[in-house]
Amino acid sequence: MNILAESCRRTLEEMHRNLAENFMSYNLDEKEFIKSMTYTLNQAYEVILLAITLWREARSEPIESKRAVAWSIRNRVKATPPRWWGHSWVDVLIKPWQYTSVTGVGDPNLVKWPKDNDPSWQECLVVADEVFNGQGNDTTGGATHYFDKSLDNNPPKWTKAADSVHKVDIGSFRFWRAA
């Protein structure tokens, strides 16, 4: 078994253990719970890549912010019609310069990896599983973009585009939707 497959297997076992231990707090019915416990290898890769992205982008944020980042990613994946940023979870997450912690050469987060016992990593795994499966509510109002408030003095250029609409602020992030 290659290293990525073994890592996916261990991470999925960890996710399943976490879900099983906290089943009632996630407000899932039994069928949804069982469904969330079963992934193809491709789906497992997508969920883990989403969790790594969340951890790199929002590890110091409260769970509400992590969830909002995940929903903005899901909104891109599910956009109709599909947009320039990709048609699948992997396409969206690895599109150059969209999530610099995944693709941005020189981004210090690009080389960071979570430790198994990191509580923020545990939250990211749970959030990735929930949002991948469409569980919970999109608190971003359909946002497809976000940026950190630390960039307020020099916001991304796309915020000036005529089709960009500010939707909501959650934690340290400002969420936007490209119309």
TIVO-2410 file (N, C-alpha, C; in nm, 3 decimals):
# residues 179
REC num residu      c1      c2      c3 atome chaine
REC   1      M   0.086  -0.118   0.000     N      A
REC   1      M   0.000   0.000   0.000    CA      A
REC   1      M   0.090   0.123   0.000     C      A
REC   2      N   0.061   0.220  -0.088     N      A
REC   2      N   0.147   0.338  -0.091    CA      A
REC   2      N   0.119   0.430   0.028     C      A
REC   3      I   0.206   0.527   0.047     N      A
REC   3      I   0.199   0.615   0.165    CA      A
REC   3      I   0.068   0.694   0.167     C      A
REC   4      L   0.024   0.750   0.052     N      A
REC   4      L  -0.099   0.827   0.048    CA      A
REC   4      L  -0.219   0.740   0.084     C      A
REC   5      A  -0.226   0.621   0.027     N      A
REC   5      A  -0.338   0.531   0.056    CA      A
REC   5      A  -0.339   0.493   0.204     C      A
REC   6      E  -0.222   0.466   0.261     N      A
REC   6      E  -0.215   0.431   0.403    CA      A
REC   6      E  -0.256   0.549   0.489     C      A
REC   7      S  -0.213   0.669   0.451     N      A
REC   7      S  -0.251   0.789   0.524    CA      A
REC   7      S  -0.402   0.810   0.517     C      A
REC   8      C  -0.461   0.790   0.399     N      A
REC   8      C  -0.606   0.802   0.382    CA      A
REC   8      C  -0.678   0.702   0.471     C      A
REC   9      R  -0.630   0.578   0.471     N      A
REC   9      R  -0.693   0.473   0.552    CA      A
REC   9      R  -0.691   0.510   0.700     C      A
REC  10      R  -0.574   0.553   0.750     N      A
REC  10      R  -0.563   0.590   0.891    CA      A
REC  10      R  -0.652   0.710   0.924     C      A
REC  11      T  -0.653   0.809   0.836     N      A
REC  11      T  -0.734   0.928   0.859    CA      A
REC  11      T  -0.882   0.894   0.859     C      A
REC  12      L  -0.926   0.808   0.767     N      A
REC  12      L  -1.066   0.766   0.764    CA      A
REC  12      L  -1.103   0.689   0.890     C      A
REC  13      E  -1.015   0.602   0.935     N      A
REC  13      E  -1.042   0.530   1.060    CA      A
REC  13      E  -1.059   0.630   1.175     C      A
REC  14      E  -0.974   0.732   1.177     N      A
REC  14      E  -0.982   0.835   1.280    CA      A
REC  14      E  -1.114   0.912   1.269     C      A
REC  15      M  -1.154   0.947   1.147     N      A
REC  15      M  -1.281   1.017   1.126    CA      A
REC  15      M  -1.397   0.931   1.174     C      A
REC  16      H  -1.396   0.805   1.138     N      A
REC  16      H  -1.505   0.715   1.177    CA      A
REC  16      H  -1.511   0.699   1.328     C      A
REC  17      R  -1.395   0.687   1.391     N      A
REC  17      R  -1.392   0.674   1.537    CA      A
REC  17      R  -1.450   0.801   1.601     C      A
REC  18      N  -1.410   0.917   1.550     N      A
REC  18      N  -1.458   1.045   1.603    CA      A
REC  18      N  -1.609   1.056   1.583     C      A
REC  19      L  -1.657   1.022   1.463     N      A
REC  19      L  -1.801   1.028   1.436    CA      A
REC  19      L  -1.878   0.934   1.527     C      A
REC  20      A  -1.827   0.812   1.542     N      A
REC  20      A  -1.895   0.714   1.625    CA      A
REC  20      A  -1.903   0.760   1.771     C      A
REC  21      E  -1.795   0.820   1.819     N      A
REC  21      E  -1.793   0.868   1.958    CA      A
REC  21      E  -1.887   0.985   1.980     C      A
REC  22      N  -1.910   1.063   1.875     N      A
REC  22      N  -1.987   1.186   1.889    CA      A
REC  22      N  -2.116   1.184   1.808     C      A
REC  23      F  -2.164   1.066   1.775     N      A
REC  23      F  -2.280   1.047   1.688    CA      A
REC  23      F  -2.397   1.137   1.725     C      A
REC  24      M  -2.435   1.138   1.849     N      A
REC  24      M  -2.555   1.212   1.891    CA      A
REC  24      M  -2.536   1.364   1.875     C      A
REC  25      S  -2.416   1.414   1.899     N      A
REC  25      S  -2.396   1.559   1.894    CA      A
REC  25      S  -2.400   1.613   1.752     C      A
REC  26      Y  -2.389   1.527   1.650     N      A
REC  26      Y  -2.394   1.574   1.512    CA      A
REC  26      Y  -2.535   1.579   1.456     C      A
REC  27      N  -2.632   1.537   1.535     N      A
REC  27      N  -2.773   1.541   1.494    CA      A
REC  27      N  -2.798   1.471   1.360     C      A
REC  28      L  -2.733   1.357   1.341     N      A
REC  28      L  -2.754   1.278   1.220    CA      A
REC  28      L  -2.854   1.167   1.251     C      A
REC  29      D  -2.939   1.137   1.155     N      A
REC  29      D  -3.021   1.018   1.175    CA      A
REC  29      D  -2.934   0.897   1.141     C      A
REC  30      E  -2.980   0.779   1.175     N      A
REC  30      E  -2.898   0.660   1.160    CA      A
REC  30      E  -2.855   0.634   1.016     C      A
REC  31      K  -2.944   0.656   0.919     N      A
REC  31      K  -2.908   0.634   0.779    CA      A
REC  31      K  -2.800   0.731   0.734     C      A
REC  32      E  -2.812   0.858   0.773     N      A
REC  32      E  -2.710   0.956   0.737    CA      A
REC  32      E  -2.576   0.922   0.802     C      A
REC  33      F  -2.581   0.875   0.926     N      A
REC  33      F  -2.459   0.838   0.996    CA      A
REC  33      F  -2.389   0.724   0.923     C      A
REC  34      I  -2.463   0.622   0.885     N      A
REC  34      I  -2.404   0.508   0.814    CA      A
REC  34      I  -2.350   0.553   0.679     C      A
REC  35      K  -2.424   0.639   0.610     N      A
REC  35      K  -2.379   0.690   0.480    CA      A
REC  35      K  -2.247   0.765   0.495     C      A
REC  36      S  -2.234   0.844   0.602     N      A
REC  36      S  -2.112   0.922   0.621    CA      A
REC  36      S  -1.992   0.835   0.657     C      A
REC  37      M  -2.016   0.711   0.693     N      A
REC  37      M  -1.908   0.621   0.730    CA      A
REC  37      M  -1.852   0.546   0.609     C      A
REC  38      T  -1.908   0.563   0.492     N      A
REC  38      T  -1.868   0.487   0.375    CA      A
REC  38      T  -1.823   0.580   0.264     C      A
REC  39      Y  -1.698   0.566   0.222     N      A
REC  39      Y  -1.642   0.645   0.114    CA      A
REC  39      Y  -1.569   0.555   0.016     C      A
REC  40      T  -1.573   0.593  -0.112     N      A
REC  40      T  -1.482   0.532  -0.208    CA      A
REC  40      T  -1.344   0.591  -0.181     C      A
REC  41      L  -1.242   0.534  -0.240     N      A
REC  41      L  -1.107   0.588  -0.222    CA      A
REC  41      L  -1.099   0.730  -0.277     C      A
REC  42      N  -1.164   0.758  -0.391     N      A
REC  42      N  -1.164   0.894  -0.446    CA      A
REC  42      N  -1.234   0.991  -0.352     C      A
REC  43      Q  -1.346   0.952  -0.295     N      A
REC  43      Q  -1.417   1.039  -0.201    CA      A
REC  43      Q  -1.332   1.062  -0.077     C      A
REC  44      A  -1.265   0.957  -0.029     N      A
REC  44      A  -1.178   0.972   0.087    CA      A
REC  44      A  -1.069   1.075   0.059     C      A
REC  45      Y  -1.012   1.068  -0.060     N      A
REC  45      Y  -0.909   1.164  -0.099    CA      A
REC  45      Y  -0.967   1.306  -0.097     C      A
REC  46      E  -1.087   1.323  -0.150     N      A
REC  46      E  -1.150   1.455  -0.154    CA      A
REC  46      E  -1.175   1.509  -0.012     C      A
REC  47      V  -1.227   1.425   0.076     N      A
REC  47      V  -1.256   1.468   0.213    CA      A
REC  47      V  -1.127   1.503   0.286     C      A
REC  48      I  -1.024   1.423   0.269     N      A
REC  48      I  -0.898   1.450   0.338    CA      A
REC  48      I  -0.833   1.575   0.282     C      A
REC  49      L  -0.837   1.594   0.150     N      A
REC  49      L  -0.783   1.716   0.091    CA      A
REC  49      L  -0.860   1.839   0.141     C      A
REC  50      L  -0.992   1.826   0.153     N      A
REC  50      L  -1.072   1.935   0.209    CA      A
REC  50      L  -1.031   1.962   0.354     C      A
REC  51      A  -1.015   1.858   0.434     N      A
REC  51      A  -0.976   1.876   0.575    CA      A
REC  51      A  -0.838   1.941   0.586     C      A
REC  52      I  -0.744   1.900   0.502     N      A
REC  52      I  -0.610   1.960   0.504    CA      A
REC  52      I  -0.619   2.108   0.466     C      A
REC  53      T  -0.699   2.138   0.365     N      A
REC  53      T  -0.717   2.278   0.324    CA      A
REC  53      T  -0.776   2.359   0.438     C      A
REC  54      L  -0.880   2.306   0.502     N      A
REC  54      L  -0.941   2.376   0.615    CA      A
REC  54      L  -0.839   2.400   0.726     C      A
REC  55      W  -0.762   2.298   0.757     N      A
REC  55      W  -0.663   2.311   0.863    CA      A
REC  55      W  -0.560   2.418   0.828     C      A
REC  56      R  -0.513   2.417   0.705     N      A
REC  56      R  -0.413   2.515   0.665    CA      A
REC  56      R  -0.471   2.656   0.657     C      A
REC  57      E  -0.594   2.669   0.612     N      A
REC  57      E  -0.654   2.801   0.593    CA      A
REC  57      E  -0.715   2.859   0.721     C      A
REC  58      A  -0.763   2.773   0.811     N      A
REC  58      A  -0.843   2.824   0.924    CA      A
REC  58      A  -0.817   2.752   1.056     C      A
REC  59      R  -0.700   2.694   1.074     N      A
REC  59      R  -0.676   2.613   1.195    CA      A
REC  59      R  -0.689   2.691   1.325     C      A
REC  60      S  -0.661   2.821   1.323     N      A
REC  60      S  -0.670   2.898   1.448    CA      A
REC  60      S  -0.809   2.959   1.468     C      A
REC  61      E  -0.900   2.933   1.377     N      A
REC  61      E  -1.034   2.989   1.382    CA      A
REC  61      E  -1.130   2.897   1.458     C      A
REC  62      P  -1.241   2.952   1.510     N      A
REC  62      P  -1.342   2.867   1.573    CA      A
REC  62      P  -1.409   2.777   1.467     C      A
REC  63      I  -1.476   2.674   1.514     N      A
REC  63      I  -1.536   2.577   1.423    CA      A
REC  63      I  -1.634   2.641   1.326     C      A
REC  64      E  -1.703   2.748   1.367     N      A
REC  64      E  -1.797   2.817   1.277    CA      A
REC  64      E  -1.725   2.872   1.155     C      A
REC  65      S  -1.605   2.924   1.174     N      A
REC  65      S  -1.526   2.976   1.062    CA      A
REC  65      S  -1.477   2.864   0.972     C      A
REC  66      K  -1.433   2.756   1.032     N      A
REC  66      K  -1.390   2.639   0.953    CA      A
REC  66      K  -1.507   2.590   0.867     C      A
REC  67      R  -1.623   2.583   0.928     N      A
REC  67      R  -1.743   2.538   0.856    CA      A
REC  67      R  -1.775   2.634   0.740     C      A
REC  68      A  -1.763   2.763   0.764     N      A
REC  68      A  -1.792   2.862   0.660    CA      A
REC  68      A  -1.693   2.850   0.544     C      A
REC  69      V  -1.566   2.831   0.574     N      A
REC  69      V  -1.466   2.811   0.467    CA      A
REC  69      V  -1.503   2.687   0.386     C      A
REC  70      A  -1.539   2.579   0.455     N      A
REC  70      A  -1.577   2.454   0.386    CA      A
REC  70      A  -1.698   2.476   0.297     C      A
REC  71      W  -1.798   2.549   0.346     N      A
REC  71      W  -1.917   2.574   0.264    CA      A
REC  71      W  -1.884   2.661   0.143     C      A
REC  72      S  -1.793   2.757   0.157     N      A
REC  72      S  -1.756   2.838   0.040    CA      A
REC  72      S  -1.688   2.751  -0.065     C      A
REC  73      I  -1.612   2.652  -0.022     N      A
REC  73      I  -1.550   2.557  -0.115    CA      A
REC  73      I  -1.659   2.471  -0.180     C      A
REC  74      R  -1.750   2.419  -0.099     N      A
REC  74      R  -1.860   2.338  -0.153    CA      A
REC  74      R  -1.942   2.418  -0.255     C      A
REC  75      N  -1.965   2.546  -0.225     N      A
REC  75      N  -2.042   2.630  -0.317    CA      A
REC  75      N  -1.973   2.641  -0.453     C      A
REC  76      R  -1.842   2.640  -0.454     N      A
REC  76      R  -1.770   2.640  -0.581    CA      A
REC  76      R  -1.789   2.506  -0.653     C      A
REC  77      V  -1.773   2.399  -0.577     N      A
REC  77      V  -1.786   2.265  -0.636    CA      A
REC  77      V  -1.925   2.245  -0.697     C      A
REC  78      K  -2.027   2.292  -0.629     N      A
REC  78      K  -2.166   2.269  -0.670    CA      A
REC  78      K  -2.222   2.380  -0.758     C      A
REC  79      A  -2.140   2.478  -0.796     N      A
REC  79      A  -2.188   2.591  -0.877    CA      A
REC  79      A  -2.249   2.541  -1.009     C      A
REC  80      T  -2.362   2.601  -1.044     N      A
REC  80      T  -2.431   2.568  -1.169    CA      A
REC  80      T  -2.450   2.695  -1.249     C      A
REC  81      P  -2.403   2.704  -1.371     N      A
REC  81      P  -2.316   2.603  -1.433    CA      A
REC  81      P  -2.178   2.608  -1.370     C      A
REC  82      P  -2.097   2.502  -1.389     N      A
REC  82      P  -1.960   2.502  -1.333    CA      A
REC  82      P  -1.882   2.624  -1.382     C      A
REC  83      R  -1.802   2.676  -1.296     N      A
REC  83      R  -1.727   2.799  -1.326    CA      A
REC  83      R  -1.581   2.767  -1.357     C      A
REC  84      W  -1.503   2.869  -1.380     N      A
REC  84      W  -1.362   2.855  -1.416    CA      A
REC  84      W  -1.278   2.787  -1.309     C      A
REC  85      W  -1.324   2.787  -1.185     N      A
REC  85      W  -1.241   2.736  -1.076    CA      A
REC  85      W  -1.242   2.584  -1.064     C      A
REC  86      G  -1.326   2.514  -1.141     N      A
REC  86      G  -1.322   2.368  -1.141    CA      A
REC  86      G  -1.459   2.305  -1.129     C      A
REC  87      H  -1.462   2.175  -1.149     N      A
REC  87      H  -1.588   2.101  -1.152    CA      A
REC  87      H  -1.597   1.995  -1.043     C      A
REC  88      S  -1.491   1.975  -0.968     N      A
REC  88      S  -1.490   1.873  -0.863    CA      A
REC  88      S  -1.419   1.928  -0.740     C      A
REC  89      W  -1.428   1.855  -0.630     N      A
REC  89      W  -1.359   1.897  -0.507    CA      A
REC  89      W  -1.210   1.915  -0.534     C      A
REC  90      V  -1.149   1.817  -0.599     N      A
REC  90      V  -1.005   1.825  -0.624    CA      A
REC  90      V  -0.973   1.940  -0.718     C      A
REC  91      D  -1.049   1.953  -0.827     N      A
REC  91      D  -1.025   2.064  -0.921    CA      A
REC  91      D  -1.028   2.198  -0.849     C      A
REC  92      V  -1.129   2.218  -0.766     N      A
REC  92      V  -1.145   2.345  -0.695    CA      A
REC  92      V  -1.030   2.367  -0.596     C      A
REC  93      L  -0.996   2.264  -0.522     N      A
REC  93      L  -0.896   2.279  -0.416    CA      A
REC  93      L  -0.753   2.297  -0.469     C      A
REC  94      I  -0.724   2.240  -0.586     N      A
REC  94      I  -0.586   2.252  -0.636    CA      A
REC  94      I  -0.573   2.353  -0.749     C      A
REC  95      K  -0.679   2.427  -0.778     N      A
REC  95      K  -0.670   2.533  -0.880    CA      A
REC  95      K  -0.563   2.632  -0.834     C      A
REC  96      P  -0.462   2.658  -0.918     N      A
REC  96      P  -0.354   2.748  -0.875    CA      A
REC  96      P  -0.404   2.882  -0.822     C      A
REC  97      W  -0.348   2.920  -0.709     N      A
REC  97      W  -0.368   3.048  -0.642    CA      A
REC  97      W  -0.509   3.070  -0.587     C      A
REC  98      Q  -0.590   2.966  -0.581     N      A
REC  98      Q  -0.721   2.981  -0.519    CA      A
REC  98      Q  -0.712   2.958  -0.369     C      A
REC  99      Y  -0.642   2.855  -0.330     N      A
REC  99      Y  -0.616   2.826  -0.189    CA      A
REC  99      Y  -0.464   2.816  -0.178     C      A
REC 100      T  -0.401   2.930  -0.146     N      A
REC 100      T  -0.255   2.935  -0.152    CA      A
REC 100      T  -0.190   2.837  -0.057     C      A
REC 101      S  -0.260   2.797   0.048     N      A
REC 101      S  -0.202   2.699   0.140    CA      A
REC 101      S  -0.191   2.561   0.075     C      A
REC 102      V  -0.255   2.544  -0.040     N      A
REC 102      V  -0.250   2.416  -0.112    CA      A
REC 102      V  -0.160   2.428  -0.235     C      A
REC 103      T  -0.159   2.545  -0.302     N      A
REC 103      T  -0.085   2.558  -0.428    CA      A
REC 103      T   0.011   2.676  -0.435     C      A
REC 104      G   0.007   2.764  -0.338     N      A
REC 104      G   0.084   2.889  -0.347    CA      A
REC 104      G   0.231   2.872  -0.313     C      A
REC 105      V   0.315   2.872  -0.415     N      A
REC 105      V   0.458   2.863  -0.393    CA      A
REC 105      V   0.499   2.979  -0.302     C      A
REC 106      G   0.568   2.947  -0.196     N      A
REC 106      G   0.611   3.049  -0.101    CA      A
REC 106      G   0.516   3.068   0.016     C      A
REC 107      D   0.395   3.015   0.009     N      A
REC 107      D   0.303   3.024   0.123    CA      A
REC 107      D   0.357   2.933   0.233     C      A
REC 108      P   0.381   2.986   0.352     N      A
REC 108      P   0.439   2.903   0.458    CA      A
REC 108      P   0.349   2.785   0.499     C      A
REC 109      N   0.219   2.796   0.476     N      A
REC 109      N   0.128   2.687   0.512    CA      A
REC 109      N   0.136   2.569   0.417     C      A
REC 110      L   0.193   2.590   0.299     N      A
REC 110      L   0.201   2.486   0.198    CA      A
REC 110      L   0.279   2.364   0.247     C      A
REC 111      V   0.370   2.384   0.338     N      A
REC 111      V   0.454   2.274   0.386    CA      A
REC 111      V   0.416   2.228   0.527     C      A
REC 112      K   0.305   2.278   0.580     N      A
REC 112      K   0.261   2.239   0.714    CA      A
REC 112      K   0.164   2.123   0.706     C      A
REC 113      W   0.177   2.031   0.801     N      A
REC 113      W   0.091   1.914   0.807    CA      A
REC 113      W   0.040   1.897   0.949     C      A
REC 114      P  -0.087   1.862   0.966     N      A
REC 114      P  -0.142   1.848   1.102    CA      A
REC 114      P  -0.088   1.725   1.172     C      A
REC 115      K  -0.084   1.733   1.302     N      A
REC 115      K  -0.051   1.617   1.385    CA      A
REC 115      K  -0.183   1.548   1.423     C      A
REC 116      D  -0.178   1.417   1.438     N      A
REC 116      D  -0.299   1.339   1.467    CA      A
REC 116      D  -0.376   1.391   1.588     C      A
REC 117      N  -0.303   1.437   1.691     N      A
REC 117      N  -0.368   1.476   1.816    CA      A
REC 117      N  -0.402   1.625   1.824     C      A
REC 118      D  -0.386   1.698   1.715     N      A
REC 118      D  -0.418   1.841   1.711    CA      A
REC 118      D  -0.571   1.857   1.714     C      A
REC 119      P  -0.626   1.923   1.817     N      A
REC 119      P  -0.772   1.940   1.824    CA      A
REC 119      P  -0.830   2.013   1.703     C      A
REC 120      S  -0.756   2.107   1.647     N      A
REC 120      S  -0.804   2.178   1.529    CA      A
REC 120      S  -0.814   2.082   1.409     C      A
REC 121      W  -0.719   1.990   1.397     N      A
REC 121      W  -0.724   1.890   1.291    CA      A
REC 121      W  -0.847   1.801   1.309     C      A
REC 122      Q  -0.876   1.765   1.432     N      A
REC 122      Q  -0.995   1.683   1.458    CA      A
REC 122      Q  -1.121   1.757   1.414     C      A
REC 123      E  -1.130   1.887   1.446     N      A
REC 123      E  -1.244   1.967   1.401    CA      A
REC 123      E  -1.252   1.973   1.249     C      A
REC 124      C  -1.137   1.992   1.185     N      A
REC 124      C  -1.135   2.000   1.038    CA      A
REC 124      C  -1.183   1.871   0.974     C      A
REC 125      L  -1.147   1.756   1.032     N      A
REC 125      L  -1.194   1.627   0.980    CA      A
REC 125      L  -1.346   1.617   0.991     C      A
REC 126      V  -1.400   1.656   1.105     N      A
REC 126      V  -1.545   1.650   1.126    CA      A
REC 126      V  -1.617   1.744   1.031     C      A
REC 127      V  -1.567   1.868   1.021     N      A
REC 127      V  -1.630   1.968   0.934    CA      A
REC 127      V  -1.622   1.922   0.788     C      A
REC 128      A  -1.508   1.871   0.746     N      A
REC 128      A  -1.492   1.824   0.607    CA      A
REC 128      A  -1.593   1.714   0.577     C      A
REC 129      D  -1.610   1.622   0.669     N      A
REC 129      D  -1.707   1.513   0.651    CA      A
REC 129      D  -1.849   1.567   0.640     C      A
REC 130      E  -1.884   1.657   0.731     N      A
REC 130      E  -2.019   1.715   0.731    CA      A
REC 130      E  -2.049   1.789   0.600     C      A
REC 131      V  -1.961   1.880   0.564     N      A
REC 131      V  -1.987   1.966   0.448    CA      A
REC 131      V  -1.977   1.886   0.319     C      A
REC 132      F  -1.885   1.794   0.310     N      A
REC 132      F  -1.876   1.708   0.191    CA      A
REC 132      F  -2.008   1.637   0.168     C      A
REC 133      N  -2.072   1.595   0.276     N      A
REC 133      N  -2.200   1.523   0.268    CA      A
REC 133      N  -2.321   1.616   0.270     C      A
REC 134      G  -2.299   1.747   0.268     N      A
REC 134      G  -2.409   1.843   0.263    CA      A
REC 134      G  -2.489   1.853   0.391     C      A
REC 135      Q  -2.428   1.817   0.502     N      A
REC 135      Q  -2.497   1.823   0.632    CA      A
REC 135      Q  -2.478   1.961   0.694     C      A
REC 136      G  -2.582   2.010   0.757     N      A
REC 136      G  -2.576   2.141   0.820    CA      A
REC 136      G  -2.622   2.250   0.726     C      A
REC 137      N  -2.604   2.374   0.768     N      A
REC 137      N  -2.650   2.489   0.691    CA      A
REC 137      N  -2.533   2.573   0.642     C      A
REC 138      D  -2.548   2.627   0.524     N      A
REC 138      D  -2.450   2.719   0.468    CA      A
REC 138      D  -2.472   2.856   0.531     C      A
REC 139      T  -2.384   2.894   0.623     N      A
REC 139      T  -2.396   3.022   0.693    CA      A
REC 139      T  -2.332   3.136   0.614     C      A
REC 140      T  -2.279   3.105   0.494     N      A
REC 140      T  -2.211   3.208   0.415    CA      A
REC 140      T  -2.303   3.276   0.316     C      A
REC 141      G  -2.427   3.233   0.305     N      A
REC 141      G  -2.518   3.292   0.208    CA      A
REC 141      G  -2.480   3.262   0.065     C      A
REC 142      G  -2.417   3.146   0.044     N      A
REC 142      G  -2.379   3.106  -0.091    CA      A
REC 142      G  -2.243   3.158  -0.136     C      A
REC 143      A  -2.160   3.203  -0.042     N      A
REC 143      A  -2.030   3.259  -0.078    CA      A
REC 143      A  -1.943   3.158  -0.152     C      A
REC 144      T  -1.864   3.210  -0.245     N      A
REC 144      T  -1.769   3.129  -0.320    CA      A
REC 144      T  -1.625   3.176  -0.298     C      A
REC 145      H  -1.609   3.285  -0.227     N      A
REC 145      H  -1.477   3.343  -0.202    CA      A
REC 145      H  -1.472   3.392  -0.058     C      A
REC 146      Y  -1.353   3.407  -0.007     N      A
REC 146      Y  -1.334   3.469   0.123    CA      A
REC 146      Y  -1.192   3.523   0.130     C      A
REC 147      F  -1.172   3.616   0.222     N      A
REC 147      F  -1.037   3.660   0.253    CA      A
REC 147      F  -1.030   3.698   0.400     C      A
REC 148      D  -0.909   3.697   0.453     N      A
REC 148      D  -0.886   3.729   0.593    CA      A
REC 148      D  -0.896   3.880   0.613     C      A
REC 149      K  -0.957   3.920   0.723     N      A
REC 149      K  -0.975   4.062   0.753    CA      A
REC 149      K  -0.842   4.136   0.766     C      A
REC 150      S  -0.733   4.064   0.787     N      A
REC 150      S  -0.602   4.130   0.794    CA      A
REC 150      S  -0.565   4.193   0.661     C      A
REC 151      L  -0.637   4.158   0.554     N      A
REC 151      L  -0.613   4.215   0.421    CA      A
REC 151      L  -0.705   4.334   0.391     C      A
REC 152      D  -0.777   4.382   0.490     N      A
REC 152      D  -0.873   4.490   0.467    CA      A
REC 152      D  -0.812   4.614   0.402     C      A
REC 153      N  -0.688   4.648   0.434     N      A
REC 153      N  -0.624   4.766   0.375    CA      A
REC 153      N  -0.580   4.743   0.231     C      A
REC 154      N  -0.573   4.618   0.190     N      A
REC 154      N  -0.535   4.583   0.054    CA      A
REC 154      N  -0.612   4.457   0.012     C      A
REC 155      P  -0.744   4.468  -0.002     N      A
REC 155      P  -0.826   4.349  -0.029    CA      A
REC 155      P  -0.797   4.292  -0.169     C      A
REC 156      P  -0.832   4.166  -0.189     N      A
REC 156      P  -0.812   4.105  -0.321    CA      A
REC 156      P  -0.884   4.184  -0.430     C      A
REC 157      K  -0.827   4.184  -0.550     N      A
REC 157      K  -0.884   4.259  -0.663    CA      A
REC 157      K  -1.025   4.214  -0.697     C      A
REC 158      W  -1.055   4.086  -0.677     N      A
REC 158      W  -1.187   4.037  -0.714    CA      A
REC 158      W  -1.299   4.100  -0.631     C      A
REC 159      T  -1.267   4.160  -0.518     N      A
REC 159      T  -1.372   4.227  -0.439    CA      A
REC 159      T  -1.425   4.350  -0.511     C      A
REC 160      K  -1.348   4.404  -0.605     N      A
REC 160      K  -1.389   4.524  -0.680    CA      A
REC 160      K  -1.469   4.489  -0.805     C      A
REC 161      A  -1.475   4.361  -0.841     N      A
REC 161      A  -1.547   4.319  -0.961    CA      A
REC 161      A  -1.696   4.346  -0.945     C      A
REC 162      A  -1.759   4.385  -1.053     N      A
REC 162      A  -1.902   4.419  -1.051    CA      A
REC 162      A  -1.989   4.302  -1.005     C      A
REC 163      D  -1.945   4.180  -1.029     N      A
REC 163      D  -2.026   4.064  -0.993    CA      A
REC 163      D  -1.992   4.007  -0.855     C      A
REC 164      S  -1.904   4.073  -0.780     N      A
REC 164      S  -1.870   4.027  -0.645    CA      A
REC 164      S  -1.958   4.096  -0.542     C      A
REC 165      V  -2.018   4.017  -0.455     N      A
REC 165      V  -2.108   4.069  -0.353    CA      A
REC 165      V  -2.064   4.020  -0.215     C      A
REC 166      H  -2.040   4.114  -0.124     N      A
REC 166      H  -2.007   4.075   0.014    CA      A
REC 166      H  -2.130   4.013   0.077     C      A
REC 167      K  -2.113   3.894   0.136     N      A
REC 167      K  -2.227   3.824   0.195    CA      A
REC 167      K  -2.228   3.832   0.348     C      A
REC 168      V  -2.116   3.801   0.412     N      A
REC 168      V  -2.116   3.793   0.558    CA      A
REC 168      V  -1.972   3.788   0.609     C      A
REC 169      D  -1.953   3.829   0.735     N      A
REC 169      D  -1.825   3.813   0.803    CA      A
REC 169      D  -1.844   3.705   0.909     C      A
REC 170      I  -1.751   3.610   0.913     N      A
REC 170      I  -1.754   3.504   1.013    CA      A
REC 170      I  -1.612   3.487   1.064     C      A
REC 171      G  -1.594   3.503   1.194     N      A
REC 171      G  -1.460   3.495   1.251    CA      A
REC 171      G  -1.371   3.601   1.188     C      A
REC 172      S  -1.254   3.560   1.145     N      A
REC 172      S  -1.157   3.652   1.085    CA      A
REC 172      S  -1.173   3.666   0.934     C      A
REC 173      F  -1.281   3.612   0.879     N      A
REC 173      F  -1.297   3.609   0.735    CA      A
REC 173      F  -1.414   3.692   0.685     C      A
REC 174      R  -1.397   3.746   0.565     N      A
REC 174      R  -1.504   3.815   0.493    CA      A
REC 174      R  -1.541   3.725   0.375     C      A
REC 175      F  -1.667   3.688   0.366     N      A
REC 175      F  -1.714   3.596   0.262    CA      A
REC 175      F  -1.788   3.672   0.154     C      A
REC 176      W  -1.759   3.635   0.028     N      A
REC 176      W  -1.812   3.701  -0.091    CA      A
REC 176      W  -1.867   3.596  -0.186     C      A
REC 177      R  -1.957   3.642  -0.270     N      A
REC 177      R  -2.011   3.555  -0.375    CA      A
REC 177      R  -1.987   3.621  -0.510     C      A
REC 178      A  -1.932   3.543  -0.602     N      A
REC 178      A  -1.918   3.591  -0.740    CA      A
REC 178      A  -2.048   3.555  -0.812     C      A
REC 179      A  -2.120   3.656  -0.858     N      A
REC 179      A  -2.250   3.633  -0.922    CA      A
REC 179      A  -2.235   3.574  -1.060     C      A
***
